[in-house]
Amino acid sequence: MDIKKQLTRKLIQATSDKVELNKQALKWKKSMEEAAKALGGGKKKPS
């Protein structure tokens, strides 16, 4: 499992009952996805 998925899971576990932290985690996730896409990591895997 890659670091992005691990971090996302840990953030979900830590913020599941905290609405404001949940919103912040979603912002971080979106930022990480945009950064990955900009660095060329946004390529889809062939199925």
C-alpha distance matrix in Angstrom:
0.0 3.8 6.7 8.3 6.6 6.9 10.3 11.3 10.9 12.8 15.4 16.0 16.6 18.9 20.8 21.2 24.9 25.7 26.6 27.1 23.8 22.1 23.9 22.9 19.2 19.6 21.5 18.9 16.2 18.9 19.7 16.2 16.1 19.6 18.9 16.1 18.6 21.3 19.5 18.9 15.2 16.3 17.0 16.2 14.8 17.6 17.5
3.8 0.0 3.8 5.5 5.6 6.4 8.8 10.2 11.1 12.6 14.5 15.8 17.0 18.6 20.3 21.3 25.0 25.2 25.8 25.8 22.5 21.1 22.4 21.0 17.5 17.9 19.2 16.3 13.9 16.4 16.7 13.0 13.2 16.5 15.4 12.7 15.5 18.0 16.1 15.8 12.2 13.8 14.9 14.9 14.2 17.5 18.2
6.7 3.8 0.0 3.8 5.5 5.0 6.0 8.4 9.9 10.4 12.1 14.1 15.3 16.2 18.0 19.6 23.1 22.8 23.6 23.2 19.8 18.9 20.2 18.4 15.0 16.0 17.0 13.8 12.0 14.9 14.7 11.1 12.4 15.6 14.1 12.2 15.5 17.5 15.7 16.4 13.1 14.7 16.7 17.2 17.1 20.6 21.4
8.3 5.5 3.8 0.0 3.8 5.5 5.2 6.1 8.7 10.0 10.6 12.3 14.3 15.4 16.3 17.8 21.3 20.9 21.2 20.8 17.6 16.3 17.2 15.7 12.2 12.7 13.8 10.8 8.5 11.3 11.5 8.1 9.0 12.4 11.6 9.9 13.0 15.3 14.3 14.8 11.5 12.3 14.8 15.2 15.8 19.5 20.3
6.6 5.6 5.5 3.8 0.0 3.8 5.5 5.1 6.2 8.6 9.9 10.5 12.3 14.2 15.3 16.0 19.8 20.0 20.5 20.8 17.7 15.8 17.3 16.5 12.7 13.0 15.0 12.6 9.9 12.8 14.0 10.9 11.1 14.9 14.8 12.8 15.4 18.2 17.4 17.4 13.8 14.0 16.0 15.5 15.6 18.9 19.0
6.9 6.4 5.0 5.5 3.8 0.0 3.8 5.5 5.2 6.2 8.6 9.9 10.7 12.3 14.2 15.3 18.9 19.2 20.4 20.6 17.2 15.9 18.0 16.8 13.0 14.3 16.4 13.6 11.7 15.1 15.8 12.9 14.0 17.5 17.0 15.4 18.4 20.8 19.7 20.1 16.6 17.4 19.3 19.0 18.9 22.2 22.2
10.3 8.8 6.0 5.2 5.5 3.8 0.0 3.8 5.5 5.1 6.1 8.6 9.9 10.5 12.0 13.9 17.2 16.9 17.9 17.6 14.1 13.2 15.1 13.4 9.9 11.7 13.3 10.3 9.1 12.8 13.1 10.6 12.4 15.7 15.0 14.3 17.4 19.4 18.7 19.8 16.6 17.3 19.9 20.0 20.6 24.1 24.4
11.3 10.2 8.4 6.1 5.1 5.5 3.8 0.0 3.8 5.5 5.2 6.2 8.7 9.9 10.5 11.7 15.2 15.1 15.6 15.8 12.6 10.9 12.7 11.8 8.0 9.0 11.4 9.2 7.2 10.7 12.2 10.2 11.2 14.7 15.0 14.2 16.8 19.2 19.1 19.8 16.6 16.4 19.1 18.8 19.6 23.0 23.0
10.9 11.1 9.9 8.7 6.2 5.2 5.5 3.8 0.0 3.8 5.4 5.1 6.2 8.6 10.0 10.3 14.1 14.8 15.9 16.9 13.7 11.9 14.5 14.1 10.4 11.6 14.5 12.7 10.8 14.3 15.9 13.9 14.8 18.3 18.7 17.7 20.1 22.8 22.5 22.9 19.5 19.3 21.5 20.8 21.1 24.1 23.6
12.8 12.6 10.4 10.0 8.6 6.2 5.1 5.5 3.8 0.0 3.8 5.4 5.1 6.1 8.5 9.9 13.2 13.6 15.4 15.9 12.3 11.6 14.5 13.5 10.1 12.5 14.9 12.8 11.9 15.6 16.6 14.8 16.5 19.8 19.6 19.1 22.0 24.1 23.7 24.6 21.4 21.7 24.1 23.8 24.1 27.4 27.1
15.4 14.5 12.1 10.6 9.9 8.6 6.1 5.2 5.4 3.8 0.0 3.8 5.4 5.1 6.0 8.1 11.2 10.8 12.1 12.3 8.8 8.0 10.8 9.7 6.5 9.2 11.6 9.8 9.5 13.1 14.2 13.2 15.0 18.0 18.2 18.3 20.9 22.9 23.0 24.2 21.2 21.1 24.0 23.9 24.8 28.1 28.0
16.0 15.8 14.1 12.3 10.5 9.9 8.6 6.2 5.1 5.4 3.8 0.0 3.8 5.5 5.3 5.6 9.2 9.9 10.9 12.2 9.4 7.3 10.5 10.8 7.7 9.3 12.5 11.8 10.7 13.9 15.9 15.1 16.1 19.2 20.1 19.9 22.1 24.5 24.8 25.6 22.5 21.9 24.5 23.8 24.7 27.7 27.1
16.6 17.0 15.3 14.3 12.3 10.7 9.9 8.7 6.2 5.1 5.4 3.8 0.0 3.8 5.7 5.6 8.8 10.2 12.4 14.0 11.0 9.8 13.5 13.6 10.8 12.9 16.0 14.9 14.2 17.6 19.2 18.1 19.5 22.6 23.2 22.8 25.3 27.6 27.7 28.5 25.2 24.9 27.4 26.6 27.1 30.0 29.3
18.9 18.6 16.2 15.4 14.2 12.3 10.5 9.9 8.6 6.1 5.1 5.5 3.8 0.0 3.8 6.0 8.0 8.3 11.1 11.8 8.6 8.8 12.3 11.9 9.8 12.7 15.2 14.0 14.3 17.7 18.8 18.1 20.0 22.8 23.1 23.3 25.9 27.9 28.0 29.3 26.3 26.2 28.9 28.6 29.3 32.5 32.1
20.8 20.3 18.0 16.3 15.3 14.2 12.0 10.5 10.0 8.5 6.0 5.3 5.7 3.8 0.0 3.8 5.6 5.1 7.3 8.4 5.7 5.3 9.1 9.4 7.9 10.4 13.0 12.8 13.2 16.1 17.6 17.6 19.3 21.8 22.6 23.2 25.4 27.3 27.9 29.2 26.4 25.9 28.8 28.4 29.6 32.7 32.3
21.2 21.3 19.6 17.8 16.0 15.3 13.9 11.7 10.3 9.9 8.1 5.6 5.6 6.0 3.8 0.0 3.8 5.8 7.6 10.1 8.5 6.8 10.4 11.9 10.3 11.7 14.9 15.2 14.8 17.5 19.6 19.6 20.6 23.4 24.6 24.8 26.7 29.0 29.8 30.6 27.7 26.8 29.4 28.6 29.6 32.4 31.6
24.9 25.0 23.1 21.3 19.8 18.9 17.2 15.2 14.1 13.2 11.2 9.2 8.8 8.0 5.6 3.8 0.0 3.8 6.3 9.3 8.7 8.0 11.3 13.0 12.4 14.0 16.8 17.5 17.7 20.1 22.1 22.5 23.7 26.1 27.4 28.0 29.8 31.9 32.8 33.9 31.1 30.1 32.9 32.1 33.2 36.1 35.2
25.7 25.2 22.8 20.9 20.0 19.2 16.9 15.1 14.8 13.6 10.8 9.9 10.2 8.3 5.1 5.8 3.8 0.0 3.8 5.8 5.5 6.1 8.8 10.1 10.5 12.4 14.5 15.4 16.3 18.5 20.0 20.9 22.5 24.5 25.7 26.7 28.6 30.3 31.4 32.8 30.2 29.4 32.4 32.1 33.5 36.6 36.1
26.6 25.8 23.6 21.2 20.5 20.4 17.9 15.6 15.9 15.4 12.1 10.9 12.4 11.1 7.3 7.6 6.3 3.8 0.0 3.8 5.5 5.0 6.3 8.8 9.8 10.7 12.6 14.4 15.3 16.7 18.6 20.0 21.2 22.9 24.5 25.8 27.2 28.9 30.4 31.7 29.4 28.2 31.3 31.0 32.7 35.7 35.3
27.1 25.8 23.2 20.8 20.8 20.6 17.6 15.8 16.9 15.9 12.3 12.2 14.0 11.8 8.4 10.1 9.3 5.8 3.8 0.0 3.8 5.3 5.2 6.4 8.7 10.0 10.8 12.6 14.3 15.6 16.8 18.6 20.2 21.4 22.8 24.5 26.1 27.3 28.9 30.6 28.6 27.5 30.9 31.1 33.1 36.2 36.2
23.8 22.5 19.8 17.6 17.7 17.2 14.1 12.6 13.7 12.3 8.8 9.4 11.0 8.6 5.7 8.5 8.7 5.5 5.5 3.8 0.0 3.8 5.4 4.9 6.1 8.6 9.8 10.4 12.1 14.2 15.1 16.3 18.3 19.9 20.8 22.3 24.2 25.6 26.7 28.4 26.2 25.6 28.9 29.1 30.9 34.2 34.2
22.1 21.1 18.9 16.3 15.8 15.9 13.2 10.9 11.9 11.6 8.0 7.3 9.8 8.8 5.3 6.8 8.0 6.1 5.0 5.3 3.8 0.0 3.8 5.4 5.1 6.3 8.8 9.9 10.5 12.4 14.3 15.3 16.6 18.5 20.0 21.0 22.6 24.4 25.7 27.0 24.6 23.5 26.7 26.5 28.3 31.4 31.2
23.9 22.4 20.2 17.2 17.3 18.0 15.1 12.7 14.5 14.5 10.8 10.5 13.5 12.3 9.1 10.4 11.3 8.8 6.3 5.2 5.4 3.8 0.0 3.8 5.4 5.2 6.4 8.8 9.9 10.7 12.5 14.4 15.5 16.8 18.5 20.1 21.3 22.8 24.6 26.0 24.0 22.7 26.0 26.1 28.3 31.4 31.6
22.9 21.0 18.4 15.7 16.5 16.8 13.4 11.8 14.1 13.5 9.7 10.8 13.6 11.9 9.4 11.9 13.0 10.1 8.8 6.4 4.9 5.4 3.8 0.0 3.8 5.4 5.1 6.3 8.6 9.9 10.6 12.4 14.3 15.4 16.5 18.4 20.0 21.1 22.6 24.4 22.6 21.8 25.3 25.9 28.1 31.4 31.9
19.2 17.5 15.0 12.2 12.7 13.0 9.9 8.0 10.4 10.1 6.5 7.7 10.8 9.8 7.9 10.3 12.4 10.5 9.8 8.7 6.1 5.1 5.4 3.8 0.0 3.8 5.4 5.0 6.1 8.6 9.8 10.4 12.3 14.2 15.2 16.3 18.3 19.9 20.9 22.5 20.2 19.5 22.9 23.2 25.1 28.5 28.8
19.6 17.9 16.0 12.7 13.0 14.3 11.7 9.0 11.6 12.5 9.2 9.3 12.9 12.7 10.4 11.7 14.0 12.4 10.7 10.0 8.6 6.3 5.2 5.4 3.8 0.0 3.8 5.4 5.0 6.2 8.6 9.8 10.5 12.4 14.2 15.3 16.5 18.4 19.9 21.1 19.0 17.6 20.9 21.1 23.3 26.5 26.8
21.5 19.2 17.0 13.8 15.0 16.4 13.3 11.4 14.5 14.9 11.6 12.5 16.0 15.2 13.0 14.9 16.8 14.5 12.6 10.8 9.8 8.8 6.4 5.1 5.4 3.8 0.0 3.8 5.4 5.1 6.2 8.7 9.9 10.6 12.3 14.3 15.4 16.5 18.4 20.0 18.5 17.4 20.9 21.7 24.3 27.6 28.4
18.9 16.3 13.8 10.8 12.6 13.6 10.3 9.2 12.7 12.8 9.8 11.8 14.9 14.0 12.8 15.2 17.5 15.4 14.4 12.6 10.4 9.9 8.8 6.3 5.0 5.4 3.8 0.0 3.8 5.4 5.0 6.1 8.6 9.8 10.4 12.2 14.1 15.2 16.4 18.3 16.5 16.1 19.7 20.8 23.0 26.5 27.5
16.2 13.9 12.0 8.5 9.9 11.7 9.1 7.2 10.8 11.9 9.5 10.7 14.2 14.3 13.2 14.8 17.7 16.3 15.3 14.3 12.1 10.5 9.9 8.6 6.1 5.0 5.4 3.8 0.0 3.8 5.4 5.1 6.2 8.7 9.9 10.5 12.3 14.2 15.3 16.5 14.3 13.4 16.9 17.5 19.6 23.1 23.9
18.9 16.4 14.9 11.3 12.8 15.1 12.8 10.7 14.3 15.6 13.1 13.9 17.6 17.7 16.1 17.5 20.1 18.5 16.7 15.6 14.2 12.4 10.7 9.9 8.6 6.2 5.1 5.4 3.8 0.0 3.8 5.5 5.1 6.2 8.6 9.9 10.6 12.3 14.3 15.4 13.8 12.3 15.8 16.7 19.4 22.7 23.8
19.7 16.7 14.7 11.5 14.0 15.8 13.1 12.2 15.9 16.6 14.2 15.9 19.2 18.8 17.6 19.6 22.1 20.0 18.6 16.8 15.1 14.3 12.5 10.6 9.8 8.6 6.2 5.0 5.4 3.8 0.0 3.8 5.4 5.1 6.1 8.6 9.9 10.5 12.3 14.2 13.2 12.5 16.3 18.0 20.6 24.2 25.7
16.2 13.0 11.1 8.1 10.9 12.9 10.6 10.2 13.9 14.8 13.2 15.1 18.1 18.1 17.6 19.6 22.5 20.9 20.0 18.6 16.3 15.3 14.4 12.4 10.4 9.8 8.7 6.1 5.1 5.5 3.8 0.0 3.8 5.5 5.1 6.1 8.5 9.8 10.5 12.3 10.5 10.5 14.2 15.8 18.1 21.7 23.3
16.1 13.2 12.4 9.0 11.1 14.0 12.4 11.2 14.8 16.5 15.0 16.1 19.5 20.0 19.3 20.6 23.7 22.5 21.2 20.2 18.3 16.6 15.5 14.3 12.3 10.5 9.9 8.6 6.2 5.1 5.4 3.8 0.0 3.8 5.4 5.1 6.1 8.6 9.9 10.6 8.7 7.5 11.2 12.6 15.2 18.7 20.3
19.6 16.5 15.6 12.4 14.9 17.5 15.7 14.7 18.3 19.8 18.0 19.2 22.6 22.8 21.8 23.4 26.1 24.5 22.9 21.4 19.9 18.5 16.8 15.4 14.2 12.4 10.6 9.8 8.7 6.2 5.1 5.5 3.8 0.0 3.8 5.5 5.1 6.2 8.6 9.9 9.4 8.3 12.0 14.1 17.1 20.5 22.5
18.9 15.4 14.1 11.6 14.8 17.0 15.0 15.0 18.7 19.6 18.2 20.1 23.2 23.1 22.6 24.6 27.4 25.7 24.5 22.8 20.8 20.0 18.5 16.5 15.2 14.2 12.3 10.4 9.9 8.6 6.1 5.1 5.4 3.8 0.0 3.8 5.4 5.0 6.2 8.6 8.4 8.8 12.5 15.1 17.7 21.3 23.5
16.1 12.7 12.2 9.9 12.8 15.4 14.3 14.2 17.7 19.1 18.3 19.9 22.8 23.3 23.2 24.8 28.0 26.7 25.8 24.5 22.3 21.0 20.1 18.4 16.3 15.3 14.3 12.2 10.5 9.9 8.6 6.1 5.1 5.5 3.8 0.0 3.8 5.4 5.1 6.2 4.8 5.7 9.2 11.8 14.1 17.7 20.1
18.6 15.5 15.5 13.0 15.4 18.4 17.4 16.8 20.1 22.0 20.9 22.1 25.3 25.9 25.4 26.7 29.8 28.6 27.2 26.1 24.2 22.6 21.3 20.0 18.3 16.5 15.4 14.1 12.3 10.6 9.9 8.5 6.1 5.1 5.4 3.8 0.0 3.8 5.4 5.1 5.2 4.1 7.5 10.4 13.4 16.6 19.2
21.3 18.0 17.5 15.3 18.2 20.8 19.4 19.2 22.8 24.1 22.9 24.5 27.6 27.9 27.3 29.0 31.9 30.3 28.9 27.3 25.6 24.4 22.8 21.1 19.9 18.4 16.5 15.2 14.2 12.3 10.5 9.8 8.6 6.2 5.0 5.4 3.8 0.0 3.8 5.5 7.3 7.6 10.4 13.7 16.6 19.7 22.5
19.5 16.1 15.7 14.3 17.4 19.7 18.7 19.1 22.5 23.7 23.0 24.8 27.7 28.0 27.9 29.8 32.8 31.4 30.4 28.9 26.7 25.7 24.6 22.6 20.9 19.9 18.4 16.4 15.3 14.3 12.3 10.5 9.9 8.6 6.2 5.1 5.4 3.8 0.0 3.8 5.7 7.8 10.1 13.6 15.8 19.0 22.0
18.9 15.8 16.4 14.8 17.4 20.1 19.8 19.8 22.9 24.6 24.2 25.6 28.5 29.3 29.2 30.6 33.9 32.8 31.7 30.6 28.4 27.0 26.0 24.4 22.5 21.1 20.0 18.3 16.5 15.4 14.2 12.3 10.6 9.9 8.6 6.2 5.1 5.5 3.8 0.0 3.8 5.5 6.7 10.4 12.6 15.6 18.7
15.2 12.2 13.1 11.5 13.8 16.6 16.6 16.6 19.5 21.4 21.2 22.5 25.2 26.3 26.4 27.7 31.1 30.2 29.4 28.6 26.2 24.6 24.0 22.6 20.2 19.0 18.5 16.5 14.3 13.8 13.2 10.5 8.7 9.4 8.4 4.8 5.2 7.3 5.7 3.8 0.0 3.8 5.6 8.6 10.4 13.8 16.6
16.3 13.8 14.7 12.3 14.0 17.4 17.3 16.4 19.3 21.7 21.1 21.9 24.9 26.2 25.9 26.8 30.1 29.4 28.2 27.5 25.6 23.5 22.7 21.8 19.5 17.6 17.4 16.1 13.4 12.3 12.5 10.5 7.5 8.3 8.8 5.7 4.1 7.6 7.8 5.5 3.8 0.0 3.8 6.4 9.3 12.6 15.1
17.0 14.9 16.7 14.8 16.0 19.3 19.9 19.1 21.5 24.1 24.0 24.5 27.4 28.9 28.8 29.4 32.9 32.4 31.3 30.9 28.9 26.7 26.0 25.3 22.9 20.9 20.9 19.7 16.9 15.8 16.3 14.2 11.2 12.0 12.5 9.2 7.5 10.4 10.1 6.7 5.6 3.8 0.0 3.8 6.5 9.3 12.3
16.2 14.9 17.2 15.2 15.5 19.0 20.0 18.8 20.8 23.8 23.9 23.8 26.6 28.6 28.4 28.6 32.1 32.1 31.0 31.1 29.1 26.5 26.1 25.9 23.2 21.1 21.7 20.8 17.5 16.7 18.0 15.8 12.6 14.1 15.1 11.8 10.4 13.7 13.6 10.4 8.6 6.4 3.8 0.0 3.8 6.4 8.9
14.8 14.2 17.1 15.8 15.6 18.9 20.6 19.6 21.1 24.1 24.8 24.7 27.1 29.3 29.6 29.6 33.2 33.5 32.7 33.1 30.9 28.3 28.3 28.1 25.1 23.3 24.3 23.0 19.6 19.4 20.6 18.1 15.2 17.1 17.7 14.1 13.4 16.6 15.8 12.6 10.4 9.3 6.5 3.8 0.0 3.8 6.3
17.6 17.5 20.6 19.5 18.9 22.2 24.1 23.0 24.1 27.4 28.1 27.7 30.0 32.5 32.7 32.4 36.1 36.6 35.7 36.2 34.2 31.4 31.4 31.4 28.5 26.5 27.6 26.5 23.1 22.7 24.2 21.7 18.7 20.5 21.3 17.7 16.6 19.7 19.0 15.6 13.8 12.6 9.3 6.4 3.8 0.0 3.8
17.5 18.2 21.4 20.3 19.0 22.2 24.4 23.0 23.6 27.1 28.0 27.1 29.3 32.1 32.3 31.6 35.2 36.1 35.3 36.2 34.2 31.2 31.6 31.9 28.8 26.8 28.4 27.5 23.9 23.8 25.7 23.3 20.3 22.5 23.5 20.1 19.2 22.5 22.0 18.7 16.6 15.1 12.3 8.9 6.3 3.8 0.0
